[in-house]
Amino acid sequence: MAAKSNTKKKNGFINSMFAKGSIDVPFFIILMTIVTVGLIMLFSSSYTYSYYNRGSSTEIFTRQLIYAVIGIVAMFLVSRIRYEYFRLIALIGVPVSYLLLVLVLFLPDSVQPGFYRWIDLKVITFQPSEIAKIGLILILAFLLEKNHKAITGKVPSEMTLCKKIDQYSKGRFVIYKSFTSVIIYGMLILSFAVLVYLENHLSGALLMLAIGVVMLWLGEAKGRWFAIGGALVVVAAIVLIANPEILKEYAGERITSWLDKDSDPLGVRWQTNNSLYAIGSGGFLGTGLGQSKQKHLFVSEPQNDFIFSIICEELGFVGATAIILLFAALIYRGIKIGMNAKDRFGALLAMGIVFQVGIQVALNIGVVTDLLPNTGISLPFFSYGGTSLVILLAEMGMVLSISRSSSRRE
């Protein structure tokens, strides 16, 4: 009888893990459209580079297609798990992320000399920063839900000392609790950003900071902390722009070349200049799919960080705008899913994930159009990178899992 009871409990636990209900169909359709267009543009932008560097014009596309299939399977599997169980992942996400971010700094720079961004397992190569992004979102969603009253400055009733504290004391306590929470979360976010920066990945570090700020905003941190933080960021940006040598050599050179458009046109400025040539030659309607000239070894890595410049050249202003609108629709739908989530954790997780995609798109386009220094950041679902695509699609599975238990009416 005891064995039978244990079996029932085990089956009940397993069944409770699976999410019921249907996924958000509009979000899924928009996502699959982006993935499909991304694969088409990857093939178009990569076949010349792939031929000269891999020996086959289809190798890069084939590998990305395989990873896309794996990622879609992972997305559906993750979407079947009740999102409440993602809290368990949040608890192990921070130590795992820290371990990988520290480990990669001590491994050989085998993928690209001077850049310690990748862990090469021979079978696959991945960037720990990709795992750290979702790890940071998960832990912040978990902590901001658990400590919502502290971060918002609302005093829990059990801390009011049975109405014996006067209004002034209450006010002082509120400021202290809110300040302490912001400092703790700020240190957590900053530690992630610093570790990513040490990989020679300035854009990745900025992305970590941006994700953290957005999560604090979604978690309803008090406005004065954003004002103080914004002022500090402005001061730091002015100091770094005026003195780029403060940064590591790679980042400093990129900021210098961003400020001086005529500096080193055959070196640091080469990729950015040719990216701008590609965007300009695309015009309103583009040169046509597959007709880019700049992808023929002028824009280095056209299948990766600068794929958007090839999109602009081949599809023109109209096509590039359509792709931006697709991302905007994905983010909007993700926000709607978050707003209709059953609890604060689901809301923070869904909106944090789609905002991560939005921030990364904005940073990539900013770099490609020379609005930001060229420090290297991929375009989600478009840039070449198998493990990155799988992780992104798994994140989309989390959003779909939250949509299954949405409180909105069908």
KEKE-3310 file (N, C-alpha, C; in steps of 0.2 Angstrom, whole numbers, plus 5000, padded with zeros to 4 digits):
npx = (5004:5010:5019:5011:5005:5016:5019:5008:5009:5021:5018:5008:5016:5023:5014:5009:5019:5017:5011:4995:4982:4981:4994:4999:4994:4995:5008:5016:5015:5021:5034:5038:5038:5048:5059:5059:5061:5073:5082:5081:5087:5100:5105:5106:5115:5126:5132:5143:5154:5154:5158:5171:5177:5173:5173:5161:5146:5134:5136:5136:5122:5116:5120:5115:5101:5099:5101:5091:5080:5082:5081:5067:5061:5065:5059:5045:5046:5050:5039:5029:5031:5026:5027:5029:5039:5050:5056:5064:5074:5079:5085:5097:5102:5111:5123:5128:5129:5139:5149:5152:5155:5166:5175:5177:5186:5198:5201:5208:5209:5203:5194:5193:5207:5212:5199:5188:5176:5170:5166:5174:5169:5172:5163:5152:5152:5150:5143:5145:5139:5127:5119:5120:5112:5099:5099:5101:5089:5080:5083:5082:5068:5063:5068:5063:5049:5048:5053:5045:5038:5049:5057:5049:5047:5037:5031:5030:5016:5019:5031:5028:5028:5017:5009:5016:5026:5030:5025:5036:5047:5042:5044:5058:5062:5056:5064:5076:5075:5071:5082:5092:5088:5089:5103:5108:5103:5108:5122:5122:5118:5128:5140:5138:5139:5152:5160:5156:5161:5175:5177:5181:5169:5161:5148:5140:5141:5135:5122:5119:5118:5108:5097:5096:5092:5080:5073:5072:5065:5053:5050:5045:5054:5058:5057:5067:5079:5082:5084:5095:5104:5104:5110:5123:5127:5127:5137:5148:5148:5152:5165:5171:5170:5177:5190:5194:5205:5205:5197:5198:5210:5204:5190:5192:5198:5188:5179:5186:5187:5174:5171:5179:5177:5186:5196:5208:5203:5205:5206:5200:5189:5184:5174:5163:5162:5159:5147:5139:5140:5133:5120:5117:5117:5106:5094:5077:5069:5078:5091:5087:5084:5097:5106:5116:5131:5140:5142:5151:5164:5167:5160:5165:5161:5147:5137:5134:5136:5134:5123:5111:5115:5116:5103:5097:5103:5098:5084:5081:5074:5061:5060:5068:5062:5050:5055:5059:5047:5041:5048:5045:5031:5032:5038:5028:5017:5022:5023:5010:5006:5014:5007:4995:4998:4997:5004:5016:5029:5028:5024:5035:5045:5041:5040:5053:5060:5056:5059:5073:5076:5071:5080:5092:5091:5090:5102:5110:5106:5110:5124:5127:5122:5131:5127:5131:5146:5156:5156:5152:5138:5125:5111:5096:5089:5093:5107:5121:5124:5123:5120:5116:5104:5097:5096:5089:5076:5072:5070:5059:5050:5048:5040:5029:5025:5020:5010:5001:4994:4988:4978:4969:4954:4949)
npy = (4994:5006:5008:5009:5021:5030:5029:5035:5048:5052:5052:5061:5073:5074:5076:5088:5097:5100:5112:5118:5122:5133:5140:5157:5161:5172:5178:5167:5165:5177:5176:5164:5169:5179:5170:5163:5172:5177:5166:5165:5177:5175:5165:5172:5182:5176:5166:5169:5172:5160:5152:5156:5154:5143:5133:5129:5135:5134:5129:5137:5141:5129:5123:5133:5131:5118:5120:5129:5120:5112:5121:5125:5114:5113:5125:5121:5111:5117:5126:5118:5116:5121:5138:5141:5133:5137:5145:5137:5135:5148:5149:5142:5148:5159:5155:5146:5154:5163:5154:5150:5162:5166:5155:5156:5166:5161:5152:5146:5159:5153:5154:5168:5178:5187:5189:5183:5176:5164:5147:5132:5117:5108:5099:5108:5126:5139:5155:5160:5172:5172:5163:5169:5180:5176:5170:5181:5188:5179:5177:5190:5192:5183:5188:5201:5198:5192:5201:5213:5223:5228:5234:5243:5251:5250:5247:5232:5226:5219:5224:5236:5238:5237:5249:5258:5266:5282:5293:5299:5290:5279:5284:5285:5272:5266:5272:5267:5253:5252:5258:5249:5237:5241:5244:5231:5224:5231:5229:5215:5216:5224:5216:5205:5212:5217:5205:5201:5212:5210:5200:5206:5212:5224:5228:5218:5219:5232:5228:5219:5228:5236:5227:5224:5237:5238:5228:5231:5243:5237:5230:5240:5249:5263:5280:5289:5282:5279:5291:5295:5285:5287:5300:5296:5288:5296:5305:5295:5291:5303:5305:5293:5294:5306:5301:5288:5280:5275:5263:5246:5241:5236:5241:5254:5258:5257:5266:5278:5277:5278:5291:5299:5299:5298:5291:5278:5271:5259:5250:5249:5256:5250:5240:5246:5257:5251:5245:5256:5260:5249:5251:5263:5261:5253:5260:5265:5253:5243:5233:5220:5203:5194:5201:5209:5219:5222:5212:5203:5200:5213:5219:5213:5198:5197:5189:5189:5200:5211:5209:5216:5227:5221:5217:5229:5233:5224:5223:5236:5252:5249:5235:5234:5241:5234:5222:5228:5232:5219:5214:5224:5220:5208:5211:5219:5209:5200:5208:5210:5197:5196:5205:5199:5189:5177:5180:5190:5186:5178:5189:5198:5189:5186:5199:5204:5195:5198:5211:5210:5205:5216:5226:5221:5221:5235:5239:5232:5237:5251:5250:5245:5256:5265:5273:5270:5264:5252:5238:5225:5215:5203:5201:5196:5181:5182:5184:5173:5159:5146:5140:5151:5154:5143:5145:5157:5153:5144:5153:5160:5149:5149:5161:5157:5147:5154:5161:5151:5149:5161:5175:5181:5182:5169)
npz = (5000:5004:4994:4983:4986:4986:4973:4967:4973:4966:4953:4953:4956:4945:4935:4940:4936:4922:4911:4908:4896:4882:4871:4868:4853:4844:4848:4846:4832:4827:4832:4825:4812:4813:4816:4804:4794:4798:4796:4782:4779:4785:4777:4765:4768:4772:4763:4754:4763:4770:4760:4757:4769:4775:4766:4760:4753:4760:4773:4785:4785:4785:4798:4806:4804:4808:4822:4824:4823:4834:4844:4843:4846:4859:4864:4864:4873:4885:4886:4890:4903:4919:4923:4936:4941:4937:4946:4953:4944:4944:4957:4955:4945:4947:4954:4944:4933:4937:4939:4926:4919:4926:4924:4910:4908:4911:4902:4886:4873:4860:4850:4845:4845:4860:4865:4877:4877:4874:4877:4872:4869:4860:4853:4854:4854:4865:4872:4889:4893:4887:4894:4906:4904:4904:4917:4925:4923:4928:4942:4947:4944:4953:4966:4966:4966:4979:4988:4986:4994:5000:4990:4984:4995:5004:5020:5028:5037:5049:5053:5058:5072:5080:5078:5086:5081:5076:5063:5057:5060:5053:5040:5039:5040:5029:5019:5022:5020:5006:5000:5004:4997:4984:4983:4985:4974:4964:4966:4963:4949:4944:4946:4937:4925:4925:4925:4912:4905:4907:4898:4886:4881:4878:4874:4878:4892:4894:4890:4900:4911:4906:4906:4920:4925:4918:4924:4937:4936:4931:4943:4951:4958:4967:4960:4962:4964:4951:4945:4952:4948:4934:4933:4938:4928:4916:4920:4921:4907:4901:4906:4901:4887:4885:4890:4883:4885:4898:4898:4893:4880:4868:4869:4871:4859:4850:4855:4852:4838:4835:4839:4831:4815:4804:4808:4806:4794:4787:4796:4812:4809:4797:4796:4801:4792:4780:4783:4784:4771:4765:4770:4765:4751:4750:4749:4747:4743:4742:4736:4732:4737:4741:4733:4738:4738:4748:4756:4751:4757:4761:4772:4786:4794:4790:4793:4806:4818:4810:4802:4800:4792:4780:4778:4777:4765:4755:4757:4759:4765:4768:4770:4781:4791:4792:4798:4810:4815:4817:4827:4837:4838:4843:4856:4861:4862:4871:4882:4885:4888:4900:4908:4910:4917:4931:4943:4951:4948:4936:4928:4929:4923:4910:4904:4906:4898:4885:4885:4886:4873:4865:4870:4865:4852:4849:4853:4844:4832:4834:4834:4821:4814:4817:4828:4840:4848:4840:4847:4846:4846:4844:4833:4838:4834:4821:4819:4816:4826:4835:4848:4855:4848:4852:4866:4866:4860:4869:4880:4874:4875:4889:4890:4883:4891:4902:4896:4894:4907:4908:4915:4907:4897:4886)
capx = (5000:5014:5023:5006:5004:5022:5019:5003:5012:5026:5014:5005:5021:5025:5008:5008:5024:5015:5006:4989:4980:4984:4999:4997:4995:4999:5015:5019:5015:5025:5040:5040:5039:5055:5064:5059:5064:5080:5085:5082:5092:5106:5108:5108:5121:5132:5135:5150:5158:5154:5161:5178:5180:5171:5173:5154:5142:5128:5138:5133:5115:5114:5121:5110:5095:5099:5100:5084:5075:5083:5078:5060:5059:5067:5054:5039:5046:5049:5032:5025:5032:5022:5032:5031:5045:5056:5059:5069:5080:5082:5090:5103:5105:5116:5130:5130:5131:5145:5155:5154:5158:5173:5178:5179:5191:5204:5202:5212:5205:5204:5189:5195:5212:5210:5192:5187:5169:5167:5169:5174:5168:5174:5156:5148:5155:5144:5145:5142:5135:5120:5116:5120:5107:5092:5100:5100:5082:5076:5085:5079:5061:5062:5069:5058:5043:5049:5054:5041:5037:5055:5059:5044:5047:5031:5033:5026:5012:5022:5037:5026:5029:5010:5007:5020:5031:5027:5025:5043:5051:5040:5047:5065:5062:5055:5070:5082:5073:5071:5089:5096:5086:5092:5110:5109:5101:5113:5128:5121:5118:5135:5144:5137:5141:5159:5162:5155:5166:5182:5178:5181:5163:5158:5141:5137:5141:5130:5116:5117:5116:5101:5092:5095:5088:5073:5070:5071:5059:5047:5049:5043:5058:5057:5059:5073:5085:5083:5086:5102:5108:5104:5115:5129:5128:5129:5144:5153:5149:5156:5172:5174:5171:5183:5196:5193:5211:5203:5194:5203:5212:5199:5184:5195:5199:5181:5176:5190:5185:5167:5171:5183:5175:5191:5202:5210:5198:5207:5207:5195:5183:5183:5168:5157:5161:5156:5141:5135:5139:5128:5114:5115:5115:5100:5089:5070:5066:5084:5094:5084:5086:5103:5110:5121:5138:5145:5143:5156:5170:5168:5157:5167:5156:5140:5131:5134:5134:5132:5118:5106:5117:5115:5096:5095:5105:5095:5077:5079:5071:5054:5061:5071:5056:5045:5058:5059:5040:5040:5051:5040:5025:5034:5039:5021:5013:5026:5021:5003:5006:5016:5002:4990:5001:4994:5007:5021:5035:5027:5024:5042:5049:5039:5042:5060:5063:5055:5063:5080:5076:5071:5086:5098:5089:5091:5110:5113:5105:5114:5131:5127:5121:5136:5125:5135:5153:5156:5159:5150:5132:5121:5104:5092:5085:5096:5114:5124:5126:5118:5118:5113:5098:5093:5094:5083:5070:5070:5067:5052:5046:5046:5035:5023:5022:5017:5004:4996:4991:4986:4972:4965:4949:4950)
capy = (5000:5012:5008:5012:5028:5034:5030:5041:5055:5053:5053:5068:5078:5074:5079:5095:5100:5101:5117:5116:5128:5134:5145:5163:5160:5178:5178:5161:5166:5182:5173:5160:5173:5182:5165:5161:5178:5177:5160:5167:5183:5172:5162:5177:5186:5172:5161:5171:5171:5153:5148:5157:5153:5136:5129:5127:5141:5132:5126:5141:5141:5122:5123:5137:5128:5112:5123:5132:5115:5110:5127:5125:5108:5115:5129:5118:5107:5122:5129:5113:5116:5126:5143:5142:5129:5141:5148:5133:5137:5155:5149:5139:5152:5164:5152:5143:5160:5166:5149:5150:5169:5166:5150:5158:5171:5157:5147:5149:5162:5149:5156:5174:5180:5193:5189:5177:5176:5157:5140:5128:5110:5104:5098:5115:5132:5144:5161:5160:5178:5170:5159:5174:5185:5173:5169:5187:5189:5174:5178:5196:5191:5179:5192:5206:5196:5190:5207:5218:5228:5232:5237:5249:5256:5249:5244:5227:5227:5216:5228:5243:5238:5238:5256:5262:5270:5288:5294:5301:5284:5275:5286:5284:5265:5265:5274:5262:5247:5253:5259:5243:5233:5244:5243:5224:5222:5235:5225:5209:5217:5226:5210:5202:5217:5218:5199:5201:5217:5207:5195:5210:5212:5230:5228:5213:5222:5237:5224:5216:5234:5238:5222:5225:5243:5237:5223:5236:5247:5233:5228:5246:5252:5270:5284:5293:5278:5279:5298:5295:5281:5290:5305:5293:5285:5302:5307:5290:5291:5309:5303:5288:5297:5311:5298:5281:5275:5272:5257:5241:5243:5235:5245:5261:5260:5257:5273:5283:5277:5281:5299:5301:5295:5297:5287:5271:5268:5252:5245:5249:5259:5247:5236:5251:5261:5247:5244:5262:5260:5244:5254:5269:5258:5249:5265:5264:5247:5238:5230:5214:5198:5190:5205:5213:5219:5223:5205:5200:5201:5220:5219:5207:5194:5199:5184:5189:5206:5216:5206:5221:5231:5217:5217:5236:5234:5220:5224:5243:5255:5246:5228:5234:5244:5228:5218:5231:5231:5212:5214:5228:5216:5202:5213:5221:5204:5198:5213:5208:5190:5197:5209:5195:5183:5175:5182:5195:5182:5177:5195:5200:5185:5187:5206:5204:5191:5201:5218:5208:5205:5223:5230:5219:5223:5242:5240:5230:5242:5256:5248:5244:5262:5270:5278:5267:5261:5245:5233:5218:5212:5200:5203:5190:5176:5183:5183:5166:5157:5140:5139:5158:5153:5138:5148:5162:5150:5141:5159:5161:5144:5152:5166:5153:5143:5159:5162:5145:5150:5168:5176:5184:5178:5166)
capz = (5000:5004:4987:4979:4988:4984:4966:4966:4974:4961:4947:4955:4956:4938:4932:4942:4932:4916:4911:4904:4893:4875:4871:4865:4846:4840:4850:4842:4825:4826:4833:4820:4807:4814:4815:4797:4790:4801:4793:4775:4778:4787:4771:4760:4770:4774:4758:4752:4769:4771:4754:4757:4776:4777:4760:4757:4754:4764:4779:4790:4785:4787:4805:4810:4803:4813:4829:4825:4824:4841:4848:4842:4850:4866:4866:4865:4879:4890:4886:4893:4910:4923:4925:4944:4943:4934:4952:4955:4940:4947:4963:4953:4939:4949:4954:4937:4928:4940:4938:4919:4918:4929:4920:4903:4908:4912:4896:4880:4868:4854:4845:4843:4850:4864:4867:4881:4877:4872:4880:4867:4871:4853:4850:4853:4857:4868:4876:4895:4894:4884:4899:4911:4903:4907:4924:4929:4923:4932:4949:4948:4944:4959:4971:4966:4969:4986:4992:4983:4998:5002:4984:4983:5000:5008:5026:5030:5043:5055:5054:5061:5079:5083:5078:5091:5078:5073:5055:5055:5060:5047:5034:5039:5039:5022:5015:5023:5017:4999:4998:5005:4992:4978:4983:4985:4967:4960:4966:4959:4942:4942:4946:4930:4920:4926:4923:4905:4902:4907:4892:4881:4878:4881:4872:4883:4899:4893:4890:4907:4915:4904:4908:4927:4926:4916:4929:4943:4934:4931:4950:4954:4962:4968:4954:4964:4963:4944:4944:4954:4944:4928:4934:4938:4921:4912:4922:4919:4900:4899:4908:4897:4881:4885:4891:4882:4887:4904:4896:4890:4874:4863:4870:4870:4852:4847:4856:4849:4831:4835:4840:4825:4809:4799:4811:4804:4789:4785:4802:4817:4806:4791:4797:4802:4786:4775:4785:4782:4763:4763:4772:4761:4745:4750:4748:4750:4742:4742:4729:4731:4741:4738:4728:4742:4736:4753:4760:4747:4760:4763:4779:4790:4798:4788:4795:4813:4822:4805:4797:4799:4787:4774:4777:4774:4758:4751:4758:4759:4771:4769:4773:4788:4795:4793:4803:4817:4817:4819:4834:4841:4839:4848:4862:4863:4864:4877:4888:4886:4892:4907:4911:4911:4921:4937:4948:4949:4945:4929:4924:4928:4919:4903:4902:4907:4893:4879:4885:4884:4866:4863:4871:4861:4845:4849:4854:4838:4826:4836:4832:4814:4811:4820:4833:4846:4847:4837:4852:4845:4849:4839:4832:4840:4829:4814:4818:4817:4833:4836:4855:4856:4845:4856:4872:4865:4859:4876:4883:4871:4878:4896:4889:4881:4897:4906:4892:4895:4913:4908:4918:4902:4895:4880)
cpx = (5004:5018:5018:5005:5010:5022:5014:5006:5017:5023:5011:5009:5023:5020:5007:5013:5022:5010:5000:4986:4983:4989:4996:4999:4998:5006:5019:5020:5020:5033:5042:5041:5046:5060:5065:5063:5072:5084:5086:5087:5099:5109:5110:5114:5127:5135:5142:5155:5159:5158:5169:5181:5178:5172:5167:5150:5136:5130:5135:5126:5113:5115:5116:5103:5094:5098:5093:5079:5076:5080:5071:5057:5060:5061:5048:5040:5046:5042:5027:5026:5029:5028:5034:5037:5051:5059:5065:5076:5083:5087:5097:5106:5111:5123:5132:5132:5138:5151:5157:5157:5165:5178:5181:5185:5198:5205:5205:5207:5206:5199:5191:5201:5210:5203:5190:5180:5166:5170:5168:5174:5169:5168:5152:5153:5149:5147:5142:5138:5128:5116:5115:5114:5100:5093:5099:5092:5078:5077:5081:5071:5059:5062:5064:5051:5043:5049:5051:5040:5043:5057:5055:5044:5041:5032:5028:5022:5016:5029:5035:5026:5022:5008:5011:5025:5027:5028:5032:5047:5049:5044:5054:5066:5061:5061:5075:5081:5074:5078:5093:5094:5089:5100:5112:5108:5106:5120:5128:5122:5125:5140:5144:5140:5149:5162:5162:5160:5173:5183:5180:5175:5159:5150:5137:5136:5135:5123:5114:5115:5109:5096:5091:5091:5081:5069:5068:5065:5052:5045:5046:5047:5057:5060:5066:5079:5087:5086:5094:5106:5109:5110:5122:5131:5130:5136:5149:5154:5153:5163:5175:5175:5176:5190:5195:5199:5209:5201:5200:5204:5207:5193:5187:5196:5193:5178:5179:5188:5178:5166:5174:5182:5180:5197:5202:5204:5199:5207:5200:5188:5180:5176:5162:5156:5157:5149:5136:5135:5133:5121:5112:5113:5109:5094:5082:5068:5072:5086:5091:5088:5092:5108:5114:5128:5143:5146:5149:5163:5172:5166:5160:5162:5149:5135:5130:5132:5132:5127:5113:5108:5115:5107:5094:5097:5100:5087:5075:5076:5064:5055:5064:5066:5052:5048:5058:5052:5038:5043:5047:5034:5026:5034:5032:5017:5016:5024:5014:5002:5009:5011:4996:4992:4997:4997:5013:5027:5034:5027:5031:5046:5047:5041:5049:5063:5062:5058:5070:5081:5076:5077:5092:5097:5091:5099:5113:5112:5109:5121:5131:5126:5126:5133:5128:5141:5152:5160:5156:5144:5128:5114:5100:5088:5088:5103:5116:5126:5121:5116:5114:5105:5094:5091:5088:5077:5068:5067:5060:5048:5044:5040:5029:5020:5018:5010:4999:4992:4988:4979:4967:4959:4951:4946)
cpy = (5006:5013:5011:5019:5033:5035:5035:5048:5057:5056:5060:5074:5079:5078:5086:5099:5103:5107:5115:5123:5129:5140:5151:5163:5166:5179:5173:5162:5172:5180:5168:5163:5176:5176:5163:5166:5178:5172:5162:5172:5180:5169:5167:5181:5182:5167:5163:5170:5164:5149:5149:5155:5146:5131:5127:5133:5140:5130:5130:5141:5134:5121:5127:5134:5122:5115:5126:5126:5112:5115:5127:5119:5110:5120:5126:5114:5111:5125:5124:5113:5122:5131:5143:5138:5132:5145:5144:5134:5144:5154:5146:5143:5156:5160:5149:5148:5162:5161:5150:5157:5169:5161:5152:5162:5167:5152:5150:5153:5159:5151:5163:5177:5187:5193:5182:5176:5169:5152:5135:5121:5105:5102:5104:5120:5137:5149:5160:5166:5177:5167:5164:5179:5182:5172:5175:5189:5185:5176:5185:5196:5188:5184:5198:5205:5195:5196:5213:5224:5232:5236:5243:5253:5255:5245:5238:5228:5224:5220:5235:5244:5240:5245:5260:5267:5276:5288:5295:5294:5279:5277:5285:5276:5263:5267:5269:5256:5247:5254:5253:5238:5235:5243:5235:5221:5225:5231:5219:5210:5219:5221:5206:5206:5217:5211:5199:5206:5214:5202:5199:5211:5218:5230:5224:5216:5227:5233:5221:5222:5236:5233:5223:5231:5242:5233:5227:5240:5243:5231:5234:5249:5260:5274:5287:5289:5278:5286:5298:5291:5284:5296:5302:5290:5291:5304:5302:5290:5297:5308:5298:5290:5302:5307:5290:5277:5272:5264:5252:5243:5242:5240:5253:5263:5261:5264:5278:5283:5279:5288:5302:5297:5294:5293:5280:5268:5261:5247:5245:5251:5255:5244:5241:5255:5257:5245:5250:5262:5255:5247:5259:5266:5255:5254:5263:5257:5241:5236:5223:5208:5194:5195:5210:5213:5219:5217:5201:5202:5209:5221:5213:5204:5197:5195:5185:5196:5211:5214:5211:5225:5228:5217:5224:5237:5230:5221:5232:5245:5251:5239:5229:5237:5238:5224:5221:5231:5224:5212:5218:5224:5211:5205:5216:5215:5200:5202:5211:5202:5192:5201:5205:5189:5182:5179:5187:5192:5181:5184:5198:5196:5186:5194:5207:5201:5195:5208:5216:5208:5212:5227:5228:5221:5231:5243:5238:5235:5249:5256:5248:5251:5268:5275:5276:5265:5254:5241:5226:5215:5209:5202:5196:5187:5177:5181:5175:5165:5152:5140:5146:5157:5149:5141:5153:5159:5147:5147:5160:5155:5146:5157:5162:5149:5148:5161:5157:5146:5158:5169:5179:5179:5175:5170)
cpz = (5000:4998:4983:4980:4986:4976:4964:4967:4969:4955:4947:4954:4949:4934:4933:4938:4925:4915:4906:4901:4886:4876:4867:4857:4843:4842:4846:4835:4823:4827:4828:4813:4807:4813:4807:4793:4792:4797:4785:4774:4780:4781:4766:4762:4771:4768:4755:4757:4770:4766:4755:4764:4778:4772:4757:4758:4758:4771:4785:4791:4788:4795:4809:4809:4808:4820:4830:4826:4831:4845:4848:4847:4858:4869:4868:4872:4885:4891:4890:4901:4914:4925:4932:4945:4940:4940:4954:4951:4942:4952:4961:4948:4941:4949:4948:4933:4931:4938:4930:4917:4920:4925:4913:4903:4909:4906:4890:4876:4861:4849:4841:4847:4853:4867:4871:4882:4876:4876:4874:4870:4865:4850:4848:4856:4859:4872:4883:4896:4891:4890:4905:4911:4906:4914:4928:4929:4928:4940:4951:4949:4951:4965:4972:4968:4976:4990:4989:4987:5000:4996:4983:4989:5005:5014:5027:5036:5049:5057:5057:5069:5082:5084:5083:5088:5075:5066:5053:5055:5055:5041:5033:5038:5032:5018:5015:5019:5009:4997:4999:4999:4986:4978:4982:4977:4963:4960:4962:4951:4940:4942:4939:4925:4920:4923:4915:4902:4902:4901:4886:4877:4881:4880:4877:4890:4899:4893:4896:4911:4913:4906:4916:4928:4924:4921:4935:4942:4934:4938:4954:4959:4962:4962:4956:4963:4955:4942:4946:4950:4937:4928:4934:4931:4916:4914:4920:4911:4898:4900:4903:4890:4880:4887:4890:4884:4894:4903:4894:4883:4868:4863:4869:4863:4848:4849:4853:4841:4830:4835:4834:4819:4804:4802:4808:4800:4787:4790:4806:4813:4800:4791:4797:4796:4781:4777:4783:4774:4761:4765:4767:4754:4744:4748:4751:4749:4742:4736:4727:4735:4737:4734:4732:4739:4742:4757:4757:4750:4762:4770:4782:4794:4797:4791:4803:4815:4817:4800:4796:4793:4780:4773:4774:4767:4753:4751:4758:4766:4773:4772:4780:4793:4797:4798:4810:4819:4820:4826:4839:4843:4844:4855:4865:4866:4870:4883:4890:4890:4899:4911:4913:4915:4928:4943:4946:4946:4938:4925:4923:4923:4912:4900:4902:4900:4886:4879:4883:4876:4863:4864:4866:4854:4844:4849:4847:4832:4828:4834:4825:4811:4813:4825:4840:4844:4845:4842:4851:4849:4843:4839:4833:4834:4822:4814:4819:4824:4835:4844:4858:4854:4850:4863:4871:4864:4865:4880:4881:4874:4885:4895:4887:4886:4901:4903:4893:4901:4914:4911:4913:4900:4888:4874)
residu = (MET:ALA:ALA:LYS:SER:ASN:THR:LYS:LYS:LYS:ASN:GLY:PHE:ILE:ASN:SER:MET:PHE:ALA:LYS:GLY:SER:ILE:ASP:VAL:PRO:PHE:PHE:ILE:ILE:LEU:MET:THR:ILE:VAL:THR:VAL:GLY:LEU:ILE:MET:LEU:PHE:SER:SER:SER:TYR:THR:TYR:SER:TYR:TYR:ASN:ARG:GLY:SER:SER:THR:GLU:ILE:PHE:THR:ARG:GLN:LEU:ILE:TYR:ALA:VAL:ILE:GLY:ILE:VAL:ALA:MET:PHE:LEU:VAL:SER:ARG:ILE:ARG:TYR:GLU:TYR:PHE:ARG:LEU:ILE:ALA:LEU:ILE:GLY:VAL:PRO:VAL:SER:TYR:LEU:LEU:LEU:VAL:LEU:VAL:LEU:PHE:LEU:PRO:ASP:SER:VAL:GLN:PRO:GLY:PHE:TYR:ARG:TRP:ILE:ASP:LEU:LYS:VAL:ILE:THR:PHE:GLN:PRO:SER:GLU:ILE:ALA:LYS:ILE:GLY:LEU:ILE:LEU:ILE:LEU:ALA:PHE:LEU:LEU:GLU:LYS:ASN:HIS:LYS:ALA:ILE:THR:GLY:LYS:VAL:PRO:SER:GLU:MET:THR:LEU:CYS:LYS:LYS:ILE:ASP:GLN:TYR:SER:LYS:GLY:ARG:PHE:VAL:ILE:TYR:LYS:SER:PHE:THR:SER:VAL:ILE:ILE:TYR:GLY:MET:LEU:ILE:LEU:SER:PHE:ALA:VAL:LEU:VAL:TYR:LEU:GLU:ASN:HIS:LEU:SER:GLY:ALA:LEU:LEU:MET:LEU:ALA:ILE:GLY:VAL:VAL:MET:LEU:TRP:LEU:GLY:GLU:ALA:LYS:GLY:ARG:TRP:PHE:ALA:ILE:GLY:GLY:ALA:LEU:VAL:VAL:VAL:ALA:ALA:ILE:VAL:LEU:ILE:ALA:ASN:PRO:GLU:ILE:LEU:LYS:GLU:TYR:ALA:GLY:GLU:ARG:ILE:THR:SER:TRP:LEU:ASP:LYS:ASP:SER:ASP:PRO:LEU:GLY:VAL:ARG:TRP:GLN:THR:ASN:ASN:SER:LEU:TYR:ALA:ILE:GLY:SER:GLY:GLY:PHE:LEU:GLY:THR:GLY:LEU:GLY:GLN:SER:LYS:GLN:LYS:HIS:LEU:PHE:VAL:SER:GLU:PRO:GLN:ASN:ASP:PHE:ILE:PHE:SER:ILE:ILE:CYS:GLU:GLU:LEU:GLY:PHE:VAL:GLY:ALA:THR:ALA:ILE:ILE:LEU:LEU:PHE:ALA:ALA:LEU:ILE:TYR:ARG:GLY:ILE:LYS:ILE:GLY:MET:ASN:ALA:LYS:ASP:ARG:PHE:GLY:ALA:LEU:LEU:ALA:MET:GLY:ILE:VAL:PHE:GLN:VAL:GLY:ILE:GLN:VAL:ALA:LEU:ASN:ILE:GLY:VAL:VAL:THR:ASP:LEU:LEU:PRO:ASN:THR:GLY:ILE:SER:LEU:PRO:PHE:PHE:SER:TYR:GLY:GLY:THR:SER:LEU:VAL:ILE:LEU:LEU:ALA:GLU:MET:GLY:MET:VAL:LEU:SER:ILE:SER:ARG:SER:SER:SER:ARG:ARG:GLU)
# end
